[in-house]
Amino acid sequence: MTILSRPPFARLVARSMQAGMALAAGPATRRAHARLPEYPRRTEALTVPTSYGPARVTVHRPGPAPRPPAVYVNLHGGGFVLGWTEMDDPLCRALAAEAGAVVLNVGYAVAPQHPFPAPARQAHEIVRWAAAHGGEHGWDGSRLVVGGQSAGGALAAAAARLDLEAGESLVGLQVLHYPPLDMTVAAGDKPSVVDRPLLRPWMGEVFNSSYLPDPAERGHRLASPAGPRDTADLTGIAPALVIVAEHDILREEGRRYARRLDGAGALAALHEVAGRDHGYDVGDDDAARQTYRLIASHVARALPAPG
């Protein structure tokens, strides 16, 4: 461990990363909007009220349909720290077109301004809002998916867990795309099959210490469902599509959680992307298309349009 594992220093670096992202947001957003041009961009803005402040949401609409479509609540990545939703614009456009769903690209509260458990609990509140308000906005809230990439995948897993514990069964499918699911192990202690994986130890220290400044909370069920402390029965949790990347240091915890879900009868599929590392879809359009179509097929299969 280095000085970055200390929360004050981690917060300082995290805020610097946020400032850098803000400076680069314009050109990066234009590049994201230009990717996968075969998928049109039909969007509008919404604000969702939550206990942790208003959440900005970009709504991606599919083409015309005879009935209200299903809704997909998307939670972006960024180590629980970076709040750039437009990174997921190509994914959201692809899912809207391929799955015929309304996709809500959520700007959730990030650390260090909002440490654990605020983002996880806010994600659940947004899921509940999307389920309750579909009639007002043109989607079918009874057919709902929550999914995310990287940190967003961890938040999607937490939202699905809270849905189970509330006994609401609002979530019909959870999509966990290269998620961090065991925060009890430092990034530097997570093995990779390549010498220099994308997620470096210093990044893990900054992200973990910003999001979970109290080490005692890192085994919490909403932070580490693949960790050793969480042994609760998950029977009844929403089915999950778990996607891991072969070279990602998070691969093994994704596989471990998939086995746990399988034991509870809640694994829709475990898919491993061969020869790829964390965040592979952000820079590889061909790999992104393949995975996004896979996700869309699972969404359509899990939430078919009513007869």
Backbone bond lengths (Angstrom), bond angles and torsions (degrees), N, CA, C in turn:
res aa  C-N    CA-C-N  psi(-1)  N-CA   C-N-CA  omega(-1)  CA-C   N-CA-C  phi
1 M - - - 1.459 - - 1.522 110.30 -
2 T 1.325 115.62 152.06 1.452 121.39 178.90 1.525 109.41 -120.50
3 I 1.301 114.86 -174.84 1.462 120.64 178.93 1.531 111.50 -60.42
4 L 1.345 116.93 -22.38 1.462 120.44 -178.80 1.519 112.38 -70.36
5 S 1.325 118.10 -13.26 1.463 120.12 176.78 1.527 111.75 -78.30
6 R 1.336 116.46 -10.26 1.463 120.07 177.50 1.528 108.54 -85.24
7 P 1.326 117.77 125.64 1.473 120.63 -173.19 1.524 115.66 -50.87
8 P 1.347 121.43 -42.32 1.474 118.15 -179.37 1.529 112.78 -59.95
9 F 1.329 116.74 -40.22 1.469 120.08 -179.65 1.526 110.20 -74.28
10 A 1.334 116.64 -38.67 1.465 119.83 177.21 1.519 110.59 -61.21
11 R 1.319 116.63 -42.12 1.475 119.67 179.36 1.516 111.09 -62.80
12 L 1.321 116.45 -39.69 1.465 120.37 179.87 1.525 110.67 -62.63
13 V 1.329 116.95 -45.70 1.462 120.41 179.71 1.529 110.22 -67.16
14 A 1.335 117.09 -40.65 1.462 120.56 179.68 1.522 110.97 -60.32
15 R 1.308 116.93 -43.15 1.468 119.55 179.03 1.529 111.06 -66.16
16 S 1.326 116.82 -34.54 1.463 119.95 176.22 1.523 110.54 -65.98
17 M 1.325 116.28 -39.45 1.461 120.04 177.21 1.524 110.60 -64.32
18 Q 1.318 116.63 -39.18 1.465 120.44 178.08 1.526 110.54 -63.86
19 A 1.322 116.49 -41.18 1.469 119.76 178.76 1.527 110.78 -64.57
20 G 1.327 116.56 -41.50 1.457 119.75 177.53 1.511 112.33 -63.25
21 M 1.329 116.30 -40.40 1.458 120.33 177.74 1.528 110.94 -63.03
22 A 1.324 116.65 -40.76 1.464 119.88 179.55 1.527 111.16 -61.84
23 L 1.335 117.07 -38.51 1.460 120.60 179.65 1.522 111.90 -67.58
24 A 1.343 116.07 -33.16 1.468 120.46 -176.72 1.519 113.13 -93.57
25 A 1.335 116.75 -0.98 1.470 119.80 -170.25 1.523 113.50 -62.79
26 G 1.319 117.98 -38.47 1.463 120.13 -176.44 1.520 112.77 -61.08
27 P 1.333 118.48 -59.87 1.470 119.78 178.86 1.521 112.85 -61.76
28 A 1.342 116.82 -38.31 1.468 119.44 -179.39 1.526 111.20 -65.48
29 T 1.314 116.59 -37.33 1.464 119.93 178.28 1.520 111.07 -66.81
30 R 1.322 117.04 -40.61 1.466 119.76 178.30 1.530 110.98 -62.77
31 R 1.330 116.46 -38.77 1.470 119.33 177.51 1.525 110.67 -65.81
32 A 1.321 117.13 -41.49 1.467 120.17 179.45 1.522 111.13 -63.34
33 H 1.312 117.43 -41.23 1.466 121.45 -179.68 1.532 111.22 -67.18
34 A 1.331 116.86 -26.24 1.468 120.33 -178.61 1.528 112.65 -83.78
35 R 1.322 117.33 -15.30 1.465 120.05 -178.74 1.537 110.94 -74.07
36 L 1.328 116.28 154.75 1.465 123.39 178.65 1.529 110.47 46.17
37 P 1.321 117.59 60.21 1.468 120.85 -172.59 1.522 113.73 -66.64
38 E 1.321 118.12 -13.20 1.463 119.72 178.21 1.521 112.78 -69.29
39 Y 1.332 116.35 -14.33 1.461 119.88 -179.55 1.528 109.26 -102.98
40 P 1.329 117.91 115.51 1.472 120.05 -176.11 1.522 111.95 -69.28
41 R 1.320 113.81 159.84 1.471 120.19 -179.18 1.524 108.88 -111.38
42 R 1.347 115.04 104.18 1.466 121.04 176.74 1.534 106.44 -117.36
43 T 1.320 116.68 99.95 1.461 119.16 -171.33 1.521 112.24 -130.55
44 E 1.311 112.90 160.62 1.463 121.66 171.13 1.521 107.08 -151.13
45 A 1.309 116.83 164.58 1.462 121.40 -177.45 1.519 110.70 -105.20
46 L 1.323 115.07 141.37 1.457 122.84 173.46 1.522 108.82 -132.60
47 T 1.316 115.83 158.60 1.457 121.24 170.95 1.514 107.96 -123.92
48 V 1.328 115.78 127.21 1.464 121.40 -178.44 1.516 108.55 -105.69
49 P 1.337 118.32 122.84 1.471 119.88 178.12 1.527 110.60 -74.40
50 T 1.328 116.91 135.75 1.463 121.58 176.82 1.527 109.12 -140.82
51 S 1.318 115.07 169.57 1.463 120.46 177.72 1.515 112.54 -66.92
52 Y 1.323 117.10 -15.76 1.459 122.13 -176.18 1.525 111.51 -108.87
53 G 1.314 115.80 21.41 1.448 121.40 -179.00 1.516 111.25 102.05
54 P 1.325 117.39 165.85 1.464 120.52 -179.78 1.523 111.45 -67.91
55 A 1.325 116.30 138.70 1.462 122.29 177.95 1.519 108.86 -105.61
56 R 1.319 116.52 126.01 1.462 121.34 176.72 1.524 109.35 -79.05
57 V 1.315 116.17 133.26 1.457 121.43 -176.78 1.520 109.05 -130.94
58 T 1.319 116.82 131.81 1.458 122.09 169.81 1.513 107.81 -98.08
59 V 1.321 116.84 122.40 1.461 122.68 -178.25 1.526 108.68 -95.52
60 H 1.326 116.07 121.50 1.471 121.94 175.73 1.525 108.35 -102.26
61 R 1.317 116.13 123.60 1.459 121.43 -176.34 1.530 111.32 -101.68
62 P 1.328 117.43 140.47 1.463 120.24 170.89 1.523 109.58 -78.57
63 G 1.301 116.28 -177.81 1.459 119.76 175.37 1.518 111.03 -70.72
64 P 1.342 117.24 176.56 1.473 121.08 -179.54 1.528 111.23 -57.26
65 A 1.333 115.26 143.52 1.470 121.46 179.67 1.522 108.59 -143.47
66 P 1.324 117.50 152.34 1.464 119.43 -177.99 1.526 114.07 -71.28
67 R 1.343 116.93 -20.99 1.469 121.17 -178.97 1.523 109.21 -131.86
68 P 1.327 117.78 158.12 1.464 119.43 176.03 1.523 110.80 -57.88
69 P 1.317 117.64 132.18 1.473 120.88 -177.58 1.524 111.96 -79.12
70 A 1.329 114.88 167.28 1.461 121.20 171.82 1.526 109.45 -65.23
71 V 1.337 115.90 166.81 1.458 120.70 -179.36 1.527 109.17 -123.85
72 Y 1.321 115.17 137.28 1.463 123.13 -179.07 1.529 107.42 -118.27
73 V 1.325 117.18 114.39 1.469 121.96 177.15 1.518 107.67 -89.17
74 N 1.335 116.51 112.88 1.470 121.60 -175.82 1.524 111.19 -104.05
75 L 1.337 115.16 132.38 1.463 122.77 -179.81 1.524 108.73 -119.10
76 H 1.318 116.52 116.22 1.461 122.07 -173.41 1.529 111.84 -72.50
77 G 1.334 115.07 168.25 1.456 121.00 174.93 1.510 111.73 -90.05
78 G 1.345 114.91 -169.77 1.458 120.03 -179.94 1.507 113.71 128.65
79 G 1.328 117.24 23.10 1.457 120.45 174.36 1.509 114.89 65.55
80 F 1.337 117.61 23.85 1.468 123.51 -177.38 1.530 111.59 68.39
81 V 1.331 117.15 4.64 1.460 122.42 -172.15 1.523 112.21 -117.65
82 L 1.333 117.10 -43.62 1.459 121.13 -175.86 1.524 110.25 -88.93
83 G 1.305 116.40 132.56 1.459 120.68 -172.41 1.512 114.95 -109.40
84 W 1.321 117.23 32.53 1.462 121.01 -176.69 1.524 110.48 -87.20
85 T 1.324 117.10 96.46 1.462 121.30 -177.70 1.512 112.59 -69.97
86 E 1.340 117.81 -29.41 1.467 120.28 -173.36 1.522 113.10 -66.50
87 M 1.329 117.61 -14.37 1.455 119.97 173.47 1.528 110.76 -54.94
88 D 1.325 116.47 -32.26 1.465 121.33 -177.20 1.521 113.27 -94.27
89 D 1.327 117.85 9.33 1.464 119.73 179.48 1.531 112.68 -56.37
90 P 1.348 120.59 -45.17 1.476 118.78 179.07 1.524 112.44 -61.93
91 L 1.330 116.85 -40.66 1.460 120.49 177.28 1.516 111.02 -60.52
92 C 1.312 117.00 -46.91 1.461 120.46 -176.58 1.524 111.39 -64.72
93 R 1.328 117.11 -40.81 1.466 119.72 176.88 1.523 111.38 -63.72
94 A 1.336 115.68 -41.51 1.465 119.54 -179.66 1.524 111.27 -64.91
95 L 1.317 117.26 -43.32 1.465 119.83 -179.04 1.526 111.30 -67.49
96 A 1.330 116.87 -39.17 1.466 119.00 177.91 1.520 110.52 -60.28
97 A 1.337 116.38 -42.18 1.469 120.30 -177.53 1.522 112.08 -76.64
98 E 1.328 117.46 -46.80 1.464 121.34 -173.02 1.529 112.68 -78.15
99 A 1.335 117.20 -36.76 1.468 120.52 -178.94 1.518 112.37 -96.69
100 G 1.343 116.94 -11.63 1.459 119.62 -177.37 1.513 112.82 65.60
101 A 1.345 116.50 31.59 1.468 121.55 -177.62 1.520 110.52 -109.16
102 V 1.318 115.77 154.53 1.452 121.06 166.05 1.524 106.81 -80.32
103 V 1.323 116.68 127.41 1.464 121.19 -177.90 1.522 108.95 -111.34
104 L 1.327 115.42 124.75 1.457 121.59 177.32 1.521 108.26 -100.62
105 N 1.318 116.86 109.05 1.461 121.97 -179.70 1.527 107.27 -91.89
106 V 1.326 115.89 108.04 1.463 122.53 -163.76 1.526 111.97 -96.05
107 G 1.317 116.01 129.76 1.456 121.88 170.31 1.513 109.17 -94.19
108 Y 1.312 116.47 86.91 1.466 121.31 -175.15 1.537 110.69 -84.05
109 A 1.322 115.73 167.20 1.460 121.94 178.24 1.525 110.22 -67.10
110 V 1.328 117.79 135.99 1.458 121.55 -177.58 1.526 110.68 -118.21
111 A 1.343 113.76 159.08 1.461 121.74 174.45 1.540 108.58 -81.56
112 P 1.315 119.02 161.01 1.463 127.18 2.18 1.520 114.00 -82.21
113 Q 1.336 116.79 -4.68 1.465 119.03 179.73 1.534 110.92 -63.59
114 H 1.317 116.60 -34.98 1.463 122.17 -178.72 1.529 108.61 -131.25
115 P 1.333 117.82 83.92 1.465 119.48 -178.97 1.521 111.96 -73.82
116 F 1.331 115.42 173.07 1.459 123.02 175.98 1.531 109.86 -51.40
117 P 1.333 117.74 139.94 1.466 128.35 6.37 1.531 114.57 -98.95
118 A 1.346 117.41 15.45 1.464 119.84 -173.18 1.529 113.29 -54.91
119 P 1.353 121.27 -51.18 1.472 118.87 -178.45 1.521 113.28 -61.05
120 A 1.338 117.19 -38.63 1.470 120.13 -179.75 1.525 111.16 -65.84
121 R 1.300 116.22 -44.92 1.471 119.07 -178.86 1.529 111.04 -72.31
122 Q 1.319 117.51 -33.84 1.460 119.39 175.75 1.526 110.68 -65.07
123 A 1.331 116.84 -39.07 1.471 119.59 178.44 1.519 110.32 -58.85
124 H 1.327 117.22 -40.98 1.471 120.39 178.11 1.524 110.64 -65.63
125 E 1.318 117.43 -40.72 1.465 119.60 177.59 1.529 110.99 -60.92
126 I 1.316 117.18 -39.02 1.465 120.22 -179.70 1.525 110.24 -68.04
127 V 1.331 117.23 -38.60 1.463 120.44 174.59 1.524 110.26 -59.31
128 R 1.307 117.22 -45.58 1.472 120.71 -179.81 1.526 110.51 -63.36
129 W 1.328 116.33 -40.69 1.471 119.83 178.35 1.523 110.50 -63.26
130 A 1.329 117.22 -45.05 1.468 120.69 -178.90 1.517 111.21 -62.65
131 A 1.324 116.91 -36.29 1.462 120.59 178.65 1.529 110.99 -69.19
132 A 1.334 116.72 -37.13 1.462 120.66 -173.96 1.524 113.70 -82.84
133 H 1.342 118.03 -24.84 1.466 120.31 -169.91 1.525 113.89 -113.54
134 G 1.318 116.83 15.74 1.454 118.96 -179.60 1.516 113.64 -59.60
135 G 1.336 116.90 -39.05 1.455 120.41 -178.42 1.514 113.00 -61.16
136 E 1.317 116.52 -28.92 1.464 120.63 -179.85 1.530 112.40 -79.26
137 H 1.328 116.39 -21.72 1.465 119.87 -170.98 1.522 113.97 -121.19
138 G 1.336 117.28 2.33 1.448 119.20 171.16 1.502 116.62 92.85
139 W 1.349 118.26 20.30 1.463 120.12 172.59 1.519 109.43 -128.05
140 D 1.315 115.53 166.45 1.466 122.29 -178.58 1.524 108.63 -95.80
141 G 1.331 116.11 100.19 1.458 120.78 -177.00 1.513 114.46 -68.35
142 S 1.327 117.27 -11.64 1.469 119.85 176.86 1.529 111.69 -81.84
143 R 1.324 117.14 -7.86 1.473 122.72 178.37 1.525 106.91 -122.43
144 L 1.337 115.29 93.86 1.460 120.19 -167.11 1.527 111.16 -131.90
145 V 1.326 114.87 136.90 1.461 123.55 173.70 1.522 108.06 -118.63
146 V 1.340 117.15 142.43 1.459 121.25 168.15 1.517 106.96 -120.50
147 G 1.338 115.68 130.22 1.457 119.59 -177.69 1.506 110.93 -148.21
148 G 1.326 115.34 162.88 1.451 118.88 178.52 1.508 112.34 -167.12
149 Q 1.320 113.56 163.63 1.455 122.79 179.61 1.524 108.59 -107.60
150 S 1.318 117.73 137.05 1.459 123.30 175.56 1.533 109.81 53.40
151 A 1.338 118.41 -121.62 1.459 119.95 179.23 1.525 111.49 -55.68
152 G 1.344 116.54 -35.59 1.460 119.92 177.45 1.512 112.35 -63.49
153 G 1.342 117.11 -31.88 1.456 120.01 175.59 1.510 111.67 -66.15
154 A 1.345 116.35 -38.59 1.464 119.98 176.19 1.526 110.49 -63.66
155 L 1.334 117.04 -39.90 1.460 120.05 179.12 1.522 111.39 -69.60
156 A 1.335 117.32 -34.18 1.464 120.49 175.63 1.526 110.24 -63.93
157 A 1.340 117.03 -42.01 1.464 120.62 177.00 1.520 110.81 -62.33
158 A 1.340 116.80 -39.85 1.463 120.06 178.47 1.525 111.28 -66.03
159 A 1.339 116.91 -41.68 1.466 120.01 178.64 1.524 110.90 -62.57
160 A 1.336 116.89 -41.07 1.458 120.04 178.34 1.531 110.79 -65.78
161 R 1.324 116.54 -36.01 1.470 120.33 178.04 1.534 110.62 -66.24
162 L 1.317 117.17 -43.90 1.462 120.48 178.69 1.524 110.84 -66.16
163 D 1.320 117.02 -34.14 1.466 121.25 175.18 1.524 110.18 -62.13
164 L 1.329 116.95 -42.98 1.469 120.98 176.19 1.515 111.16 -61.67
165 E 1.313 116.66 -47.25 1.466 120.62 -175.64 1.519 112.08 -68.31
166 A 1.341 116.63 -28.27 1.469 119.89 177.13 1.517 111.91 -80.26
167 G 1.335 117.05 -9.79 1.462 120.92 -179.84 1.509 113.35 67.49
168 E 1.340 117.51 28.19 1.464 120.55 -174.21 1.533 113.31 -96.01
169 S 1.318 117.42 -29.15 1.475 121.81 -179.74 1.527 111.79 53.25
170 L 1.327 116.51 44.66 1.461 120.95 178.17 1.524 111.88 -80.66
171 V 1.321 116.67 -27.89 1.456 122.19 -174.17 1.520 109.93 -91.13
172 G 1.334 115.73 122.18 1.453 120.26 178.52 1.512 113.66 -92.02
173 L 1.347 116.72 -19.40 1.460 121.74 179.13 1.521 107.28 -160.62
174 Q 1.328 115.84 139.57 1.462 120.59 170.98 1.526 108.08 -115.28
175 V 1.333 116.04 135.77 1.458 122.12 -178.95 1.523 107.62 -116.21
176 L 1.324 115.86 114.57 1.462 122.27 -174.96 1.528 108.19 -114.07
177 H 1.329 115.75 102.32 1.465 123.08 -171.81 1.522 109.00 -103.78
178 Y 1.310 118.24 110.95 1.474 128.13 -173.01 1.540 112.36 36.57
179 P 1.343 116.58 59.50 1.466 120.08 -174.98 1.530 113.28 -86.92
180 P 1.339 117.75 149.90 1.462 121.38 167.46 1.534 108.28 -83.51
181 L 1.314 116.85 120.26 1.468 120.53 -173.43 1.520 112.87 -127.00
182 D 1.325 116.82 4.01 1.468 119.95 175.25 1.517 108.33 -140.83
183 M 1.329 115.36 94.87 1.459 121.22 -177.82 1.518 111.91 -86.06
184 T 1.329 117.78 1.54 1.462 120.61 178.74 1.522 112.10 -79.30
185 V 1.325 117.53 -13.08 1.461 122.71 -179.59 1.528 108.86 -111.11
186 A 1.311 116.85 128.29 1.465 121.06 179.90 1.524 110.52 -66.06
187 A 1.327 116.18 150.21 1.461 120.78 -179.01 1.526 111.25 -57.22
188 G 1.319 117.00 -36.53 1.449 120.03 -179.22 1.512 114.12 -68.27
189 D 1.322 116.56 -14.85 1.466 121.06 179.53 1.525 112.54 -101.54
190 K 1.327 116.90 4.82 1.463 120.85 179.08 1.527 108.40 -97.37
191 P 1.336 118.21 121.82 1.463 120.50 -173.01 1.521 113.19 -75.92
192 S 1.320 114.81 153.89 1.463 122.48 172.98 1.513 108.10 -135.40
193 V 1.312 116.13 155.68 1.467 119.83 178.28 1.527 111.60 -85.75
194 V 1.337 118.11 -1.19 1.468 121.62 176.46 1.530 109.05 -116.66
195 D 1.327 116.23 158.02 1.456 120.97 -175.33 1.519 112.84 -70.82
196 R 1.331 117.01 -35.85 1.463 119.82 -176.87 1.524 109.67 -129.72
197 P 1.326 116.89 80.05 1.463 119.32 177.82 1.526 110.81 -66.29
198 L 1.314 115.52 160.37 1.463 120.36 -176.48 1.528 111.88 -60.96
199 L 1.317 117.17 -44.68 1.464 121.02 -178.40 1.521 108.83 -80.67
200 R 1.321 116.49 106.83 1.455 121.87 -178.35 1.530 110.38 -88.40
201 P 1.337 117.95 155.92 1.474 119.86 -179.04 1.515 113.88 -54.74
202 W 1.345 118.24 -39.15 1.463 119.53 -178.38 1.522 111.38 -63.74
203 M 1.347 116.34 -35.22 1.461 119.20 177.82 1.521 110.16 -63.16
204 G 1.333 115.97 -45.52 1.461 119.43 179.47 1.507 111.94 -58.95
205 E 1.334 116.99 -39.80 1.461 119.97 179.50 1.528 110.99 -64.03
206 V 1.333 116.41 -43.66 1.466 119.71 179.80 1.526 110.53 -65.02
207 F 1.325 116.72 -49.03 1.457 120.26 -176.72 1.527 111.39 -65.19
208 N 1.329 116.82 -48.86 1.462 119.71 -176.54 1.520 112.04 -64.92
209 S 1.337 116.95 -42.24 1.462 119.97 -176.51 1.518 112.14 -75.97
210 S 1.325 117.68 -21.00 1.461 120.64 174.33 1.519 110.92 -79.77
211 Y 1.325 115.61 -43.94 1.465 120.56 -176.75 1.521 111.96 -79.26
212 L 1.326 116.87 -40.07 1.467 122.51 -176.88 1.523 108.85 -126.41
213 P 1.323 117.58 72.19 1.471 119.33 -175.81 1.522 113.53 -64.32
214 D 1.328 117.36 -24.25 1.463 121.02 177.03 1.527 108.50 -93.37
215 P 1.337 118.83 109.25 1.467 120.07 -178.56 1.521 113.76 -56.59
216 A 1.320 118.08 -25.64 1.469 120.94 -179.41 1.519 111.78 -65.84
217 E 1.346 117.39 -21.02 1.458 120.71 -178.45 1.525 113.06 -88.34
218 R 1.317 117.57 -5.72 1.468 119.37 -172.45 1.525 113.22 -71.51
219 G 1.320 117.26 -16.26 1.457 120.10 174.70 1.509 113.58 -94.52
220 H 1.322 117.84 3.90 1.467 122.66 -178.54 1.530 110.12 -57.97
221 R 1.311 116.08 146.44 1.476 120.55 -176.10 1.522 112.42 -60.65
222 L 1.332 118.71 -29.64 1.461 121.22 -179.83 1.522 112.66 -83.92
223 A 1.323 116.90 -7.59 1.460 121.33 177.56 1.517 111.91 -109.84
224 S 1.334 116.91 -34.65 1.471 120.93 -173.65 1.525 111.63 -135.77
225 P 1.331 117.73 67.32 1.469 118.76 178.47 1.521 113.32 -68.67
226 A 1.338 117.38 -12.68 1.462 120.58 173.71 1.523 111.40 -101.61
227 G 1.327 116.96 7.74 1.458 121.13 179.71 1.517 112.31 -86.46
228 P 1.326 117.37 170.39 1.468 120.88 -173.93 1.521 114.89 -71.60
229 R 1.325 118.53 -22.10 1.467 119.79 -175.86 1.514 113.51 -78.03
230 D 1.315 117.53 -25.51 1.474 120.40 -174.28 1.523 109.33 -92.07
231 T 1.307 115.33 104.54 1.476 120.62 -178.70 1.524 112.17 -122.60
232 A 1.324 117.68 15.45 1.469 120.80 -177.15 1.524 110.90 -66.17
233 D 1.314 115.20 156.59 1.465 121.77 176.52 1.528 108.99 -73.59
234 L 1.311 117.31 124.00 1.469 121.61 -178.45 1.527 112.08 -100.35
235 T 1.309 117.52 13.81 1.455 119.75 178.89 1.527 109.90 -57.04
236 G 1.314 116.73 128.33 1.455 122.06 179.98 1.511 114.19 99.53
237 I 1.331 118.52 -8.42 1.466 119.83 178.16 1.530 108.55 -69.32
238 A 1.322 116.35 155.70 1.472 120.92 -178.59 1.521 110.79 -58.96
239 P 1.325 118.24 142.30 1.465 120.81 174.92 1.526 110.58 -57.24
240 A 1.336 115.32 149.22 1.461 119.97 -174.85 1.522 111.53 -126.80
241 L 1.322 114.81 137.47 1.456 122.63 163.76 1.519 105.83 -98.82
242 V 1.321 116.68 115.35 1.471 122.09 -179.91 1.530 107.88 -107.80
243 I 1.334 116.00 124.49 1.460 121.53 -179.33 1.526 108.27 -119.67
244 V 1.325 116.42 123.81 1.457 121.49 177.88 1.525 108.93 -122.16
245 A 1.331 115.74 161.30 1.465 121.62 178.09 1.527 108.57 -112.71
246 E 1.323 116.06 137.25 1.466 121.27 -171.79 1.532 113.13 -56.29
247 H 1.325 118.54 -38.60 1.458 121.62 -174.68 1.528 113.40 -94.50
248 D 1.298 117.94 2.34 1.464 123.18 -175.41 1.529 110.18 -79.19
249 I 1.329 116.97 137.03 1.462 119.75 176.04 1.531 111.76 -66.99
250 L 1.336 117.68 -14.76 1.464 121.48 179.05 1.530 112.40 -90.63
251 R 1.318 117.29 1.89 1.465 120.37 -174.50 1.529 111.89 -59.21
252 E 1.315 117.72 -46.67 1.461 119.96 -172.43 1.523 112.10 -67.26
253 E 1.333 118.35 -37.64 1.466 118.56 178.81 1.528 111.13 -71.34
254 G 1.333 116.83 -30.13 1.459 119.24 172.62 1.508 111.38 -64.74
255 R 1.324 115.87 -44.68 1.469 119.92 177.37 1.531 110.87 -62.93
256 R 1.326 116.21 -41.45 1.469 120.37 -178.58 1.523 111.18 -62.67
257 Y 1.331 116.28 -43.14 1.466 118.91 179.18 1.528 110.58 -68.45
258 A 1.330 116.35 -35.49 1.472 119.20 176.68 1.531 110.42 -60.26
259 R 1.328 116.82 -41.65 1.472 119.44 178.06 1.525 110.53 -63.59
260 R 1.319 115.76 -39.03 1.467 118.87 178.42 1.526 110.95 -64.19
261 L 1.314 117.06 -44.10 1.460 120.74 177.71 1.521 111.32 -63.89
262 D 1.322 115.89 -39.18 1.455 119.85 178.41 1.524 110.68 -60.54
263 G 1.324 116.48 -40.13 1.456 120.33 177.87 1.512 113.18 -64.24
264 A 1.345 116.45 -24.35 1.469 120.98 177.95 1.523 111.39 -94.73
265 G 1.342 117.35 6.03 1.464 120.32 -178.91 1.508 113.02 72.29
266 A 1.342 117.13 28.02 1.469 120.04 -173.08 1.521 112.86 -126.70
267 L 1.323 118.60 23.11 1.451 120.46 176.84 1.525 109.31 -102.79
268 A 1.346 115.86 111.27 1.464 119.52 174.92 1.527 109.68 -72.32
269 A 1.348 116.80 -43.76 1.461 120.85 177.63 1.516 108.60 -171.78
270 L 1.347 114.86 150.26 1.460 122.89 167.82 1.514 106.47 -113.71
271 H 1.330 116.69 121.36 1.468 121.64 -178.32 1.512 109.09 -121.75
272 E 1.339 116.77 127.73 1.459 121.37 177.61 1.522 109.38 -108.64
273 V 1.322 116.07 128.11 1.455 122.17 178.57 1.525 107.54 -88.51
274 A 1.316 116.95 111.16 1.462 121.98 -173.11 1.525 111.42 -70.48
275 G 1.326 115.28 139.94 1.456 121.70 172.21 1.505 115.34 68.63
276 R 1.327 117.73 17.36 1.472 120.43 -176.68 1.516 110.57 -121.96
277 D 1.331 114.46 158.13 1.459 121.55 179.77 1.527 109.44 -111.85
278 H 1.284 115.52 -179.63 1.458 123.31 179.30 1.530 110.52 -54.13
279 G 1.334 116.08 136.71 1.462 120.18 176.75 1.506 114.95 69.12
280 Y 1.319 117.30 19.74 1.470 122.28 -175.59 1.521 113.07 -55.29
281 D 1.327 116.97 -33.53 1.465 120.55 -173.56 1.523 112.88 -73.65
282 V 1.330 117.26 -15.59 1.466 119.79 -178.49 1.527 111.14 -70.48
283 G 1.335 117.20 -28.88 1.453 119.31 -177.23 1.508 115.62 -119.08
284 D 1.320 118.43 2.15 1.466 121.71 -176.68 1.524 108.30 -127.08
285 D 1.318 116.60 100.34 1.460 120.37 -174.74 1.519 112.55 -64.69
286 D 1.325 117.81 -38.33 1.461 119.36 -178.60 1.532 110.96 -66.66
287 A 1.326 116.51 -44.97 1.467 119.37 177.52 1.523 110.53 -64.85
288 A 1.328 116.64 -37.84 1.463 120.09 178.73 1.523 110.51 -61.50
289 R 1.320 117.38 -47.10 1.464 120.39 -179.94 1.524 111.07 -56.16
290 Q 1.318 117.10 -44.72 1.457 120.19 -177.82 1.525 111.13 -62.25
291 T 1.325 115.78 -47.15 1.462 118.49 -178.40 1.516 111.74 -69.06
292 Y 1.318 117.97 -40.92 1.462 120.18 -178.83 1.528 110.87 -64.28
293 R 1.322 116.72 -37.27 1.469 119.25 176.57 1.526 111.01 -67.70
294 L 1.326 116.32 -36.10 1.464 119.73 175.10 1.522 110.63 -61.30
295 I 1.329 116.34 -47.34 1.473 119.67 178.92 1.525 110.02 -60.35
296 A 1.332 116.67 -45.56 1.467 120.32 -178.65 1.518 111.01 -60.31
297 S 1.328 117.68 -38.48 1.462 119.60 -179.93 1.516 111.28 -65.76
298 H 1.333 117.06 -36.88 1.459 120.24 177.30 1.523 111.54 -69.37
299 V 1.328 116.59 -37.87 1.466 120.05 177.26 1.523 110.13 -62.48
300 A 1.320 116.83 -47.70 1.479 120.37 -179.02 1.519 110.87 -63.27
301 R 1.335 116.70 -37.51 1.457 120.31 -178.79 1.531 111.60 -72.59
302 A 1.326 116.78 -38.47 1.465 120.25 -178.09 1.515 112.51 -74.89
303 L 1.341 116.46 -31.45 1.460 120.61 -173.83 1.544 109.33 -127.86
304 P 1.304 118.24 65.42 1.473 119.25 -178.52 1.528 111.14 -65.30
305 A 1.315 115.52 149.56 1.460 120.06 176.60 1.525 109.56 -63.61
306 P 1.314 118.09 140.03 1.467 120.06 179.11 1.529 110.90 -61.86
307 G 1.382 114.36 145.23 1.453 120.80 -176.70 1.491 115.15 -54.25
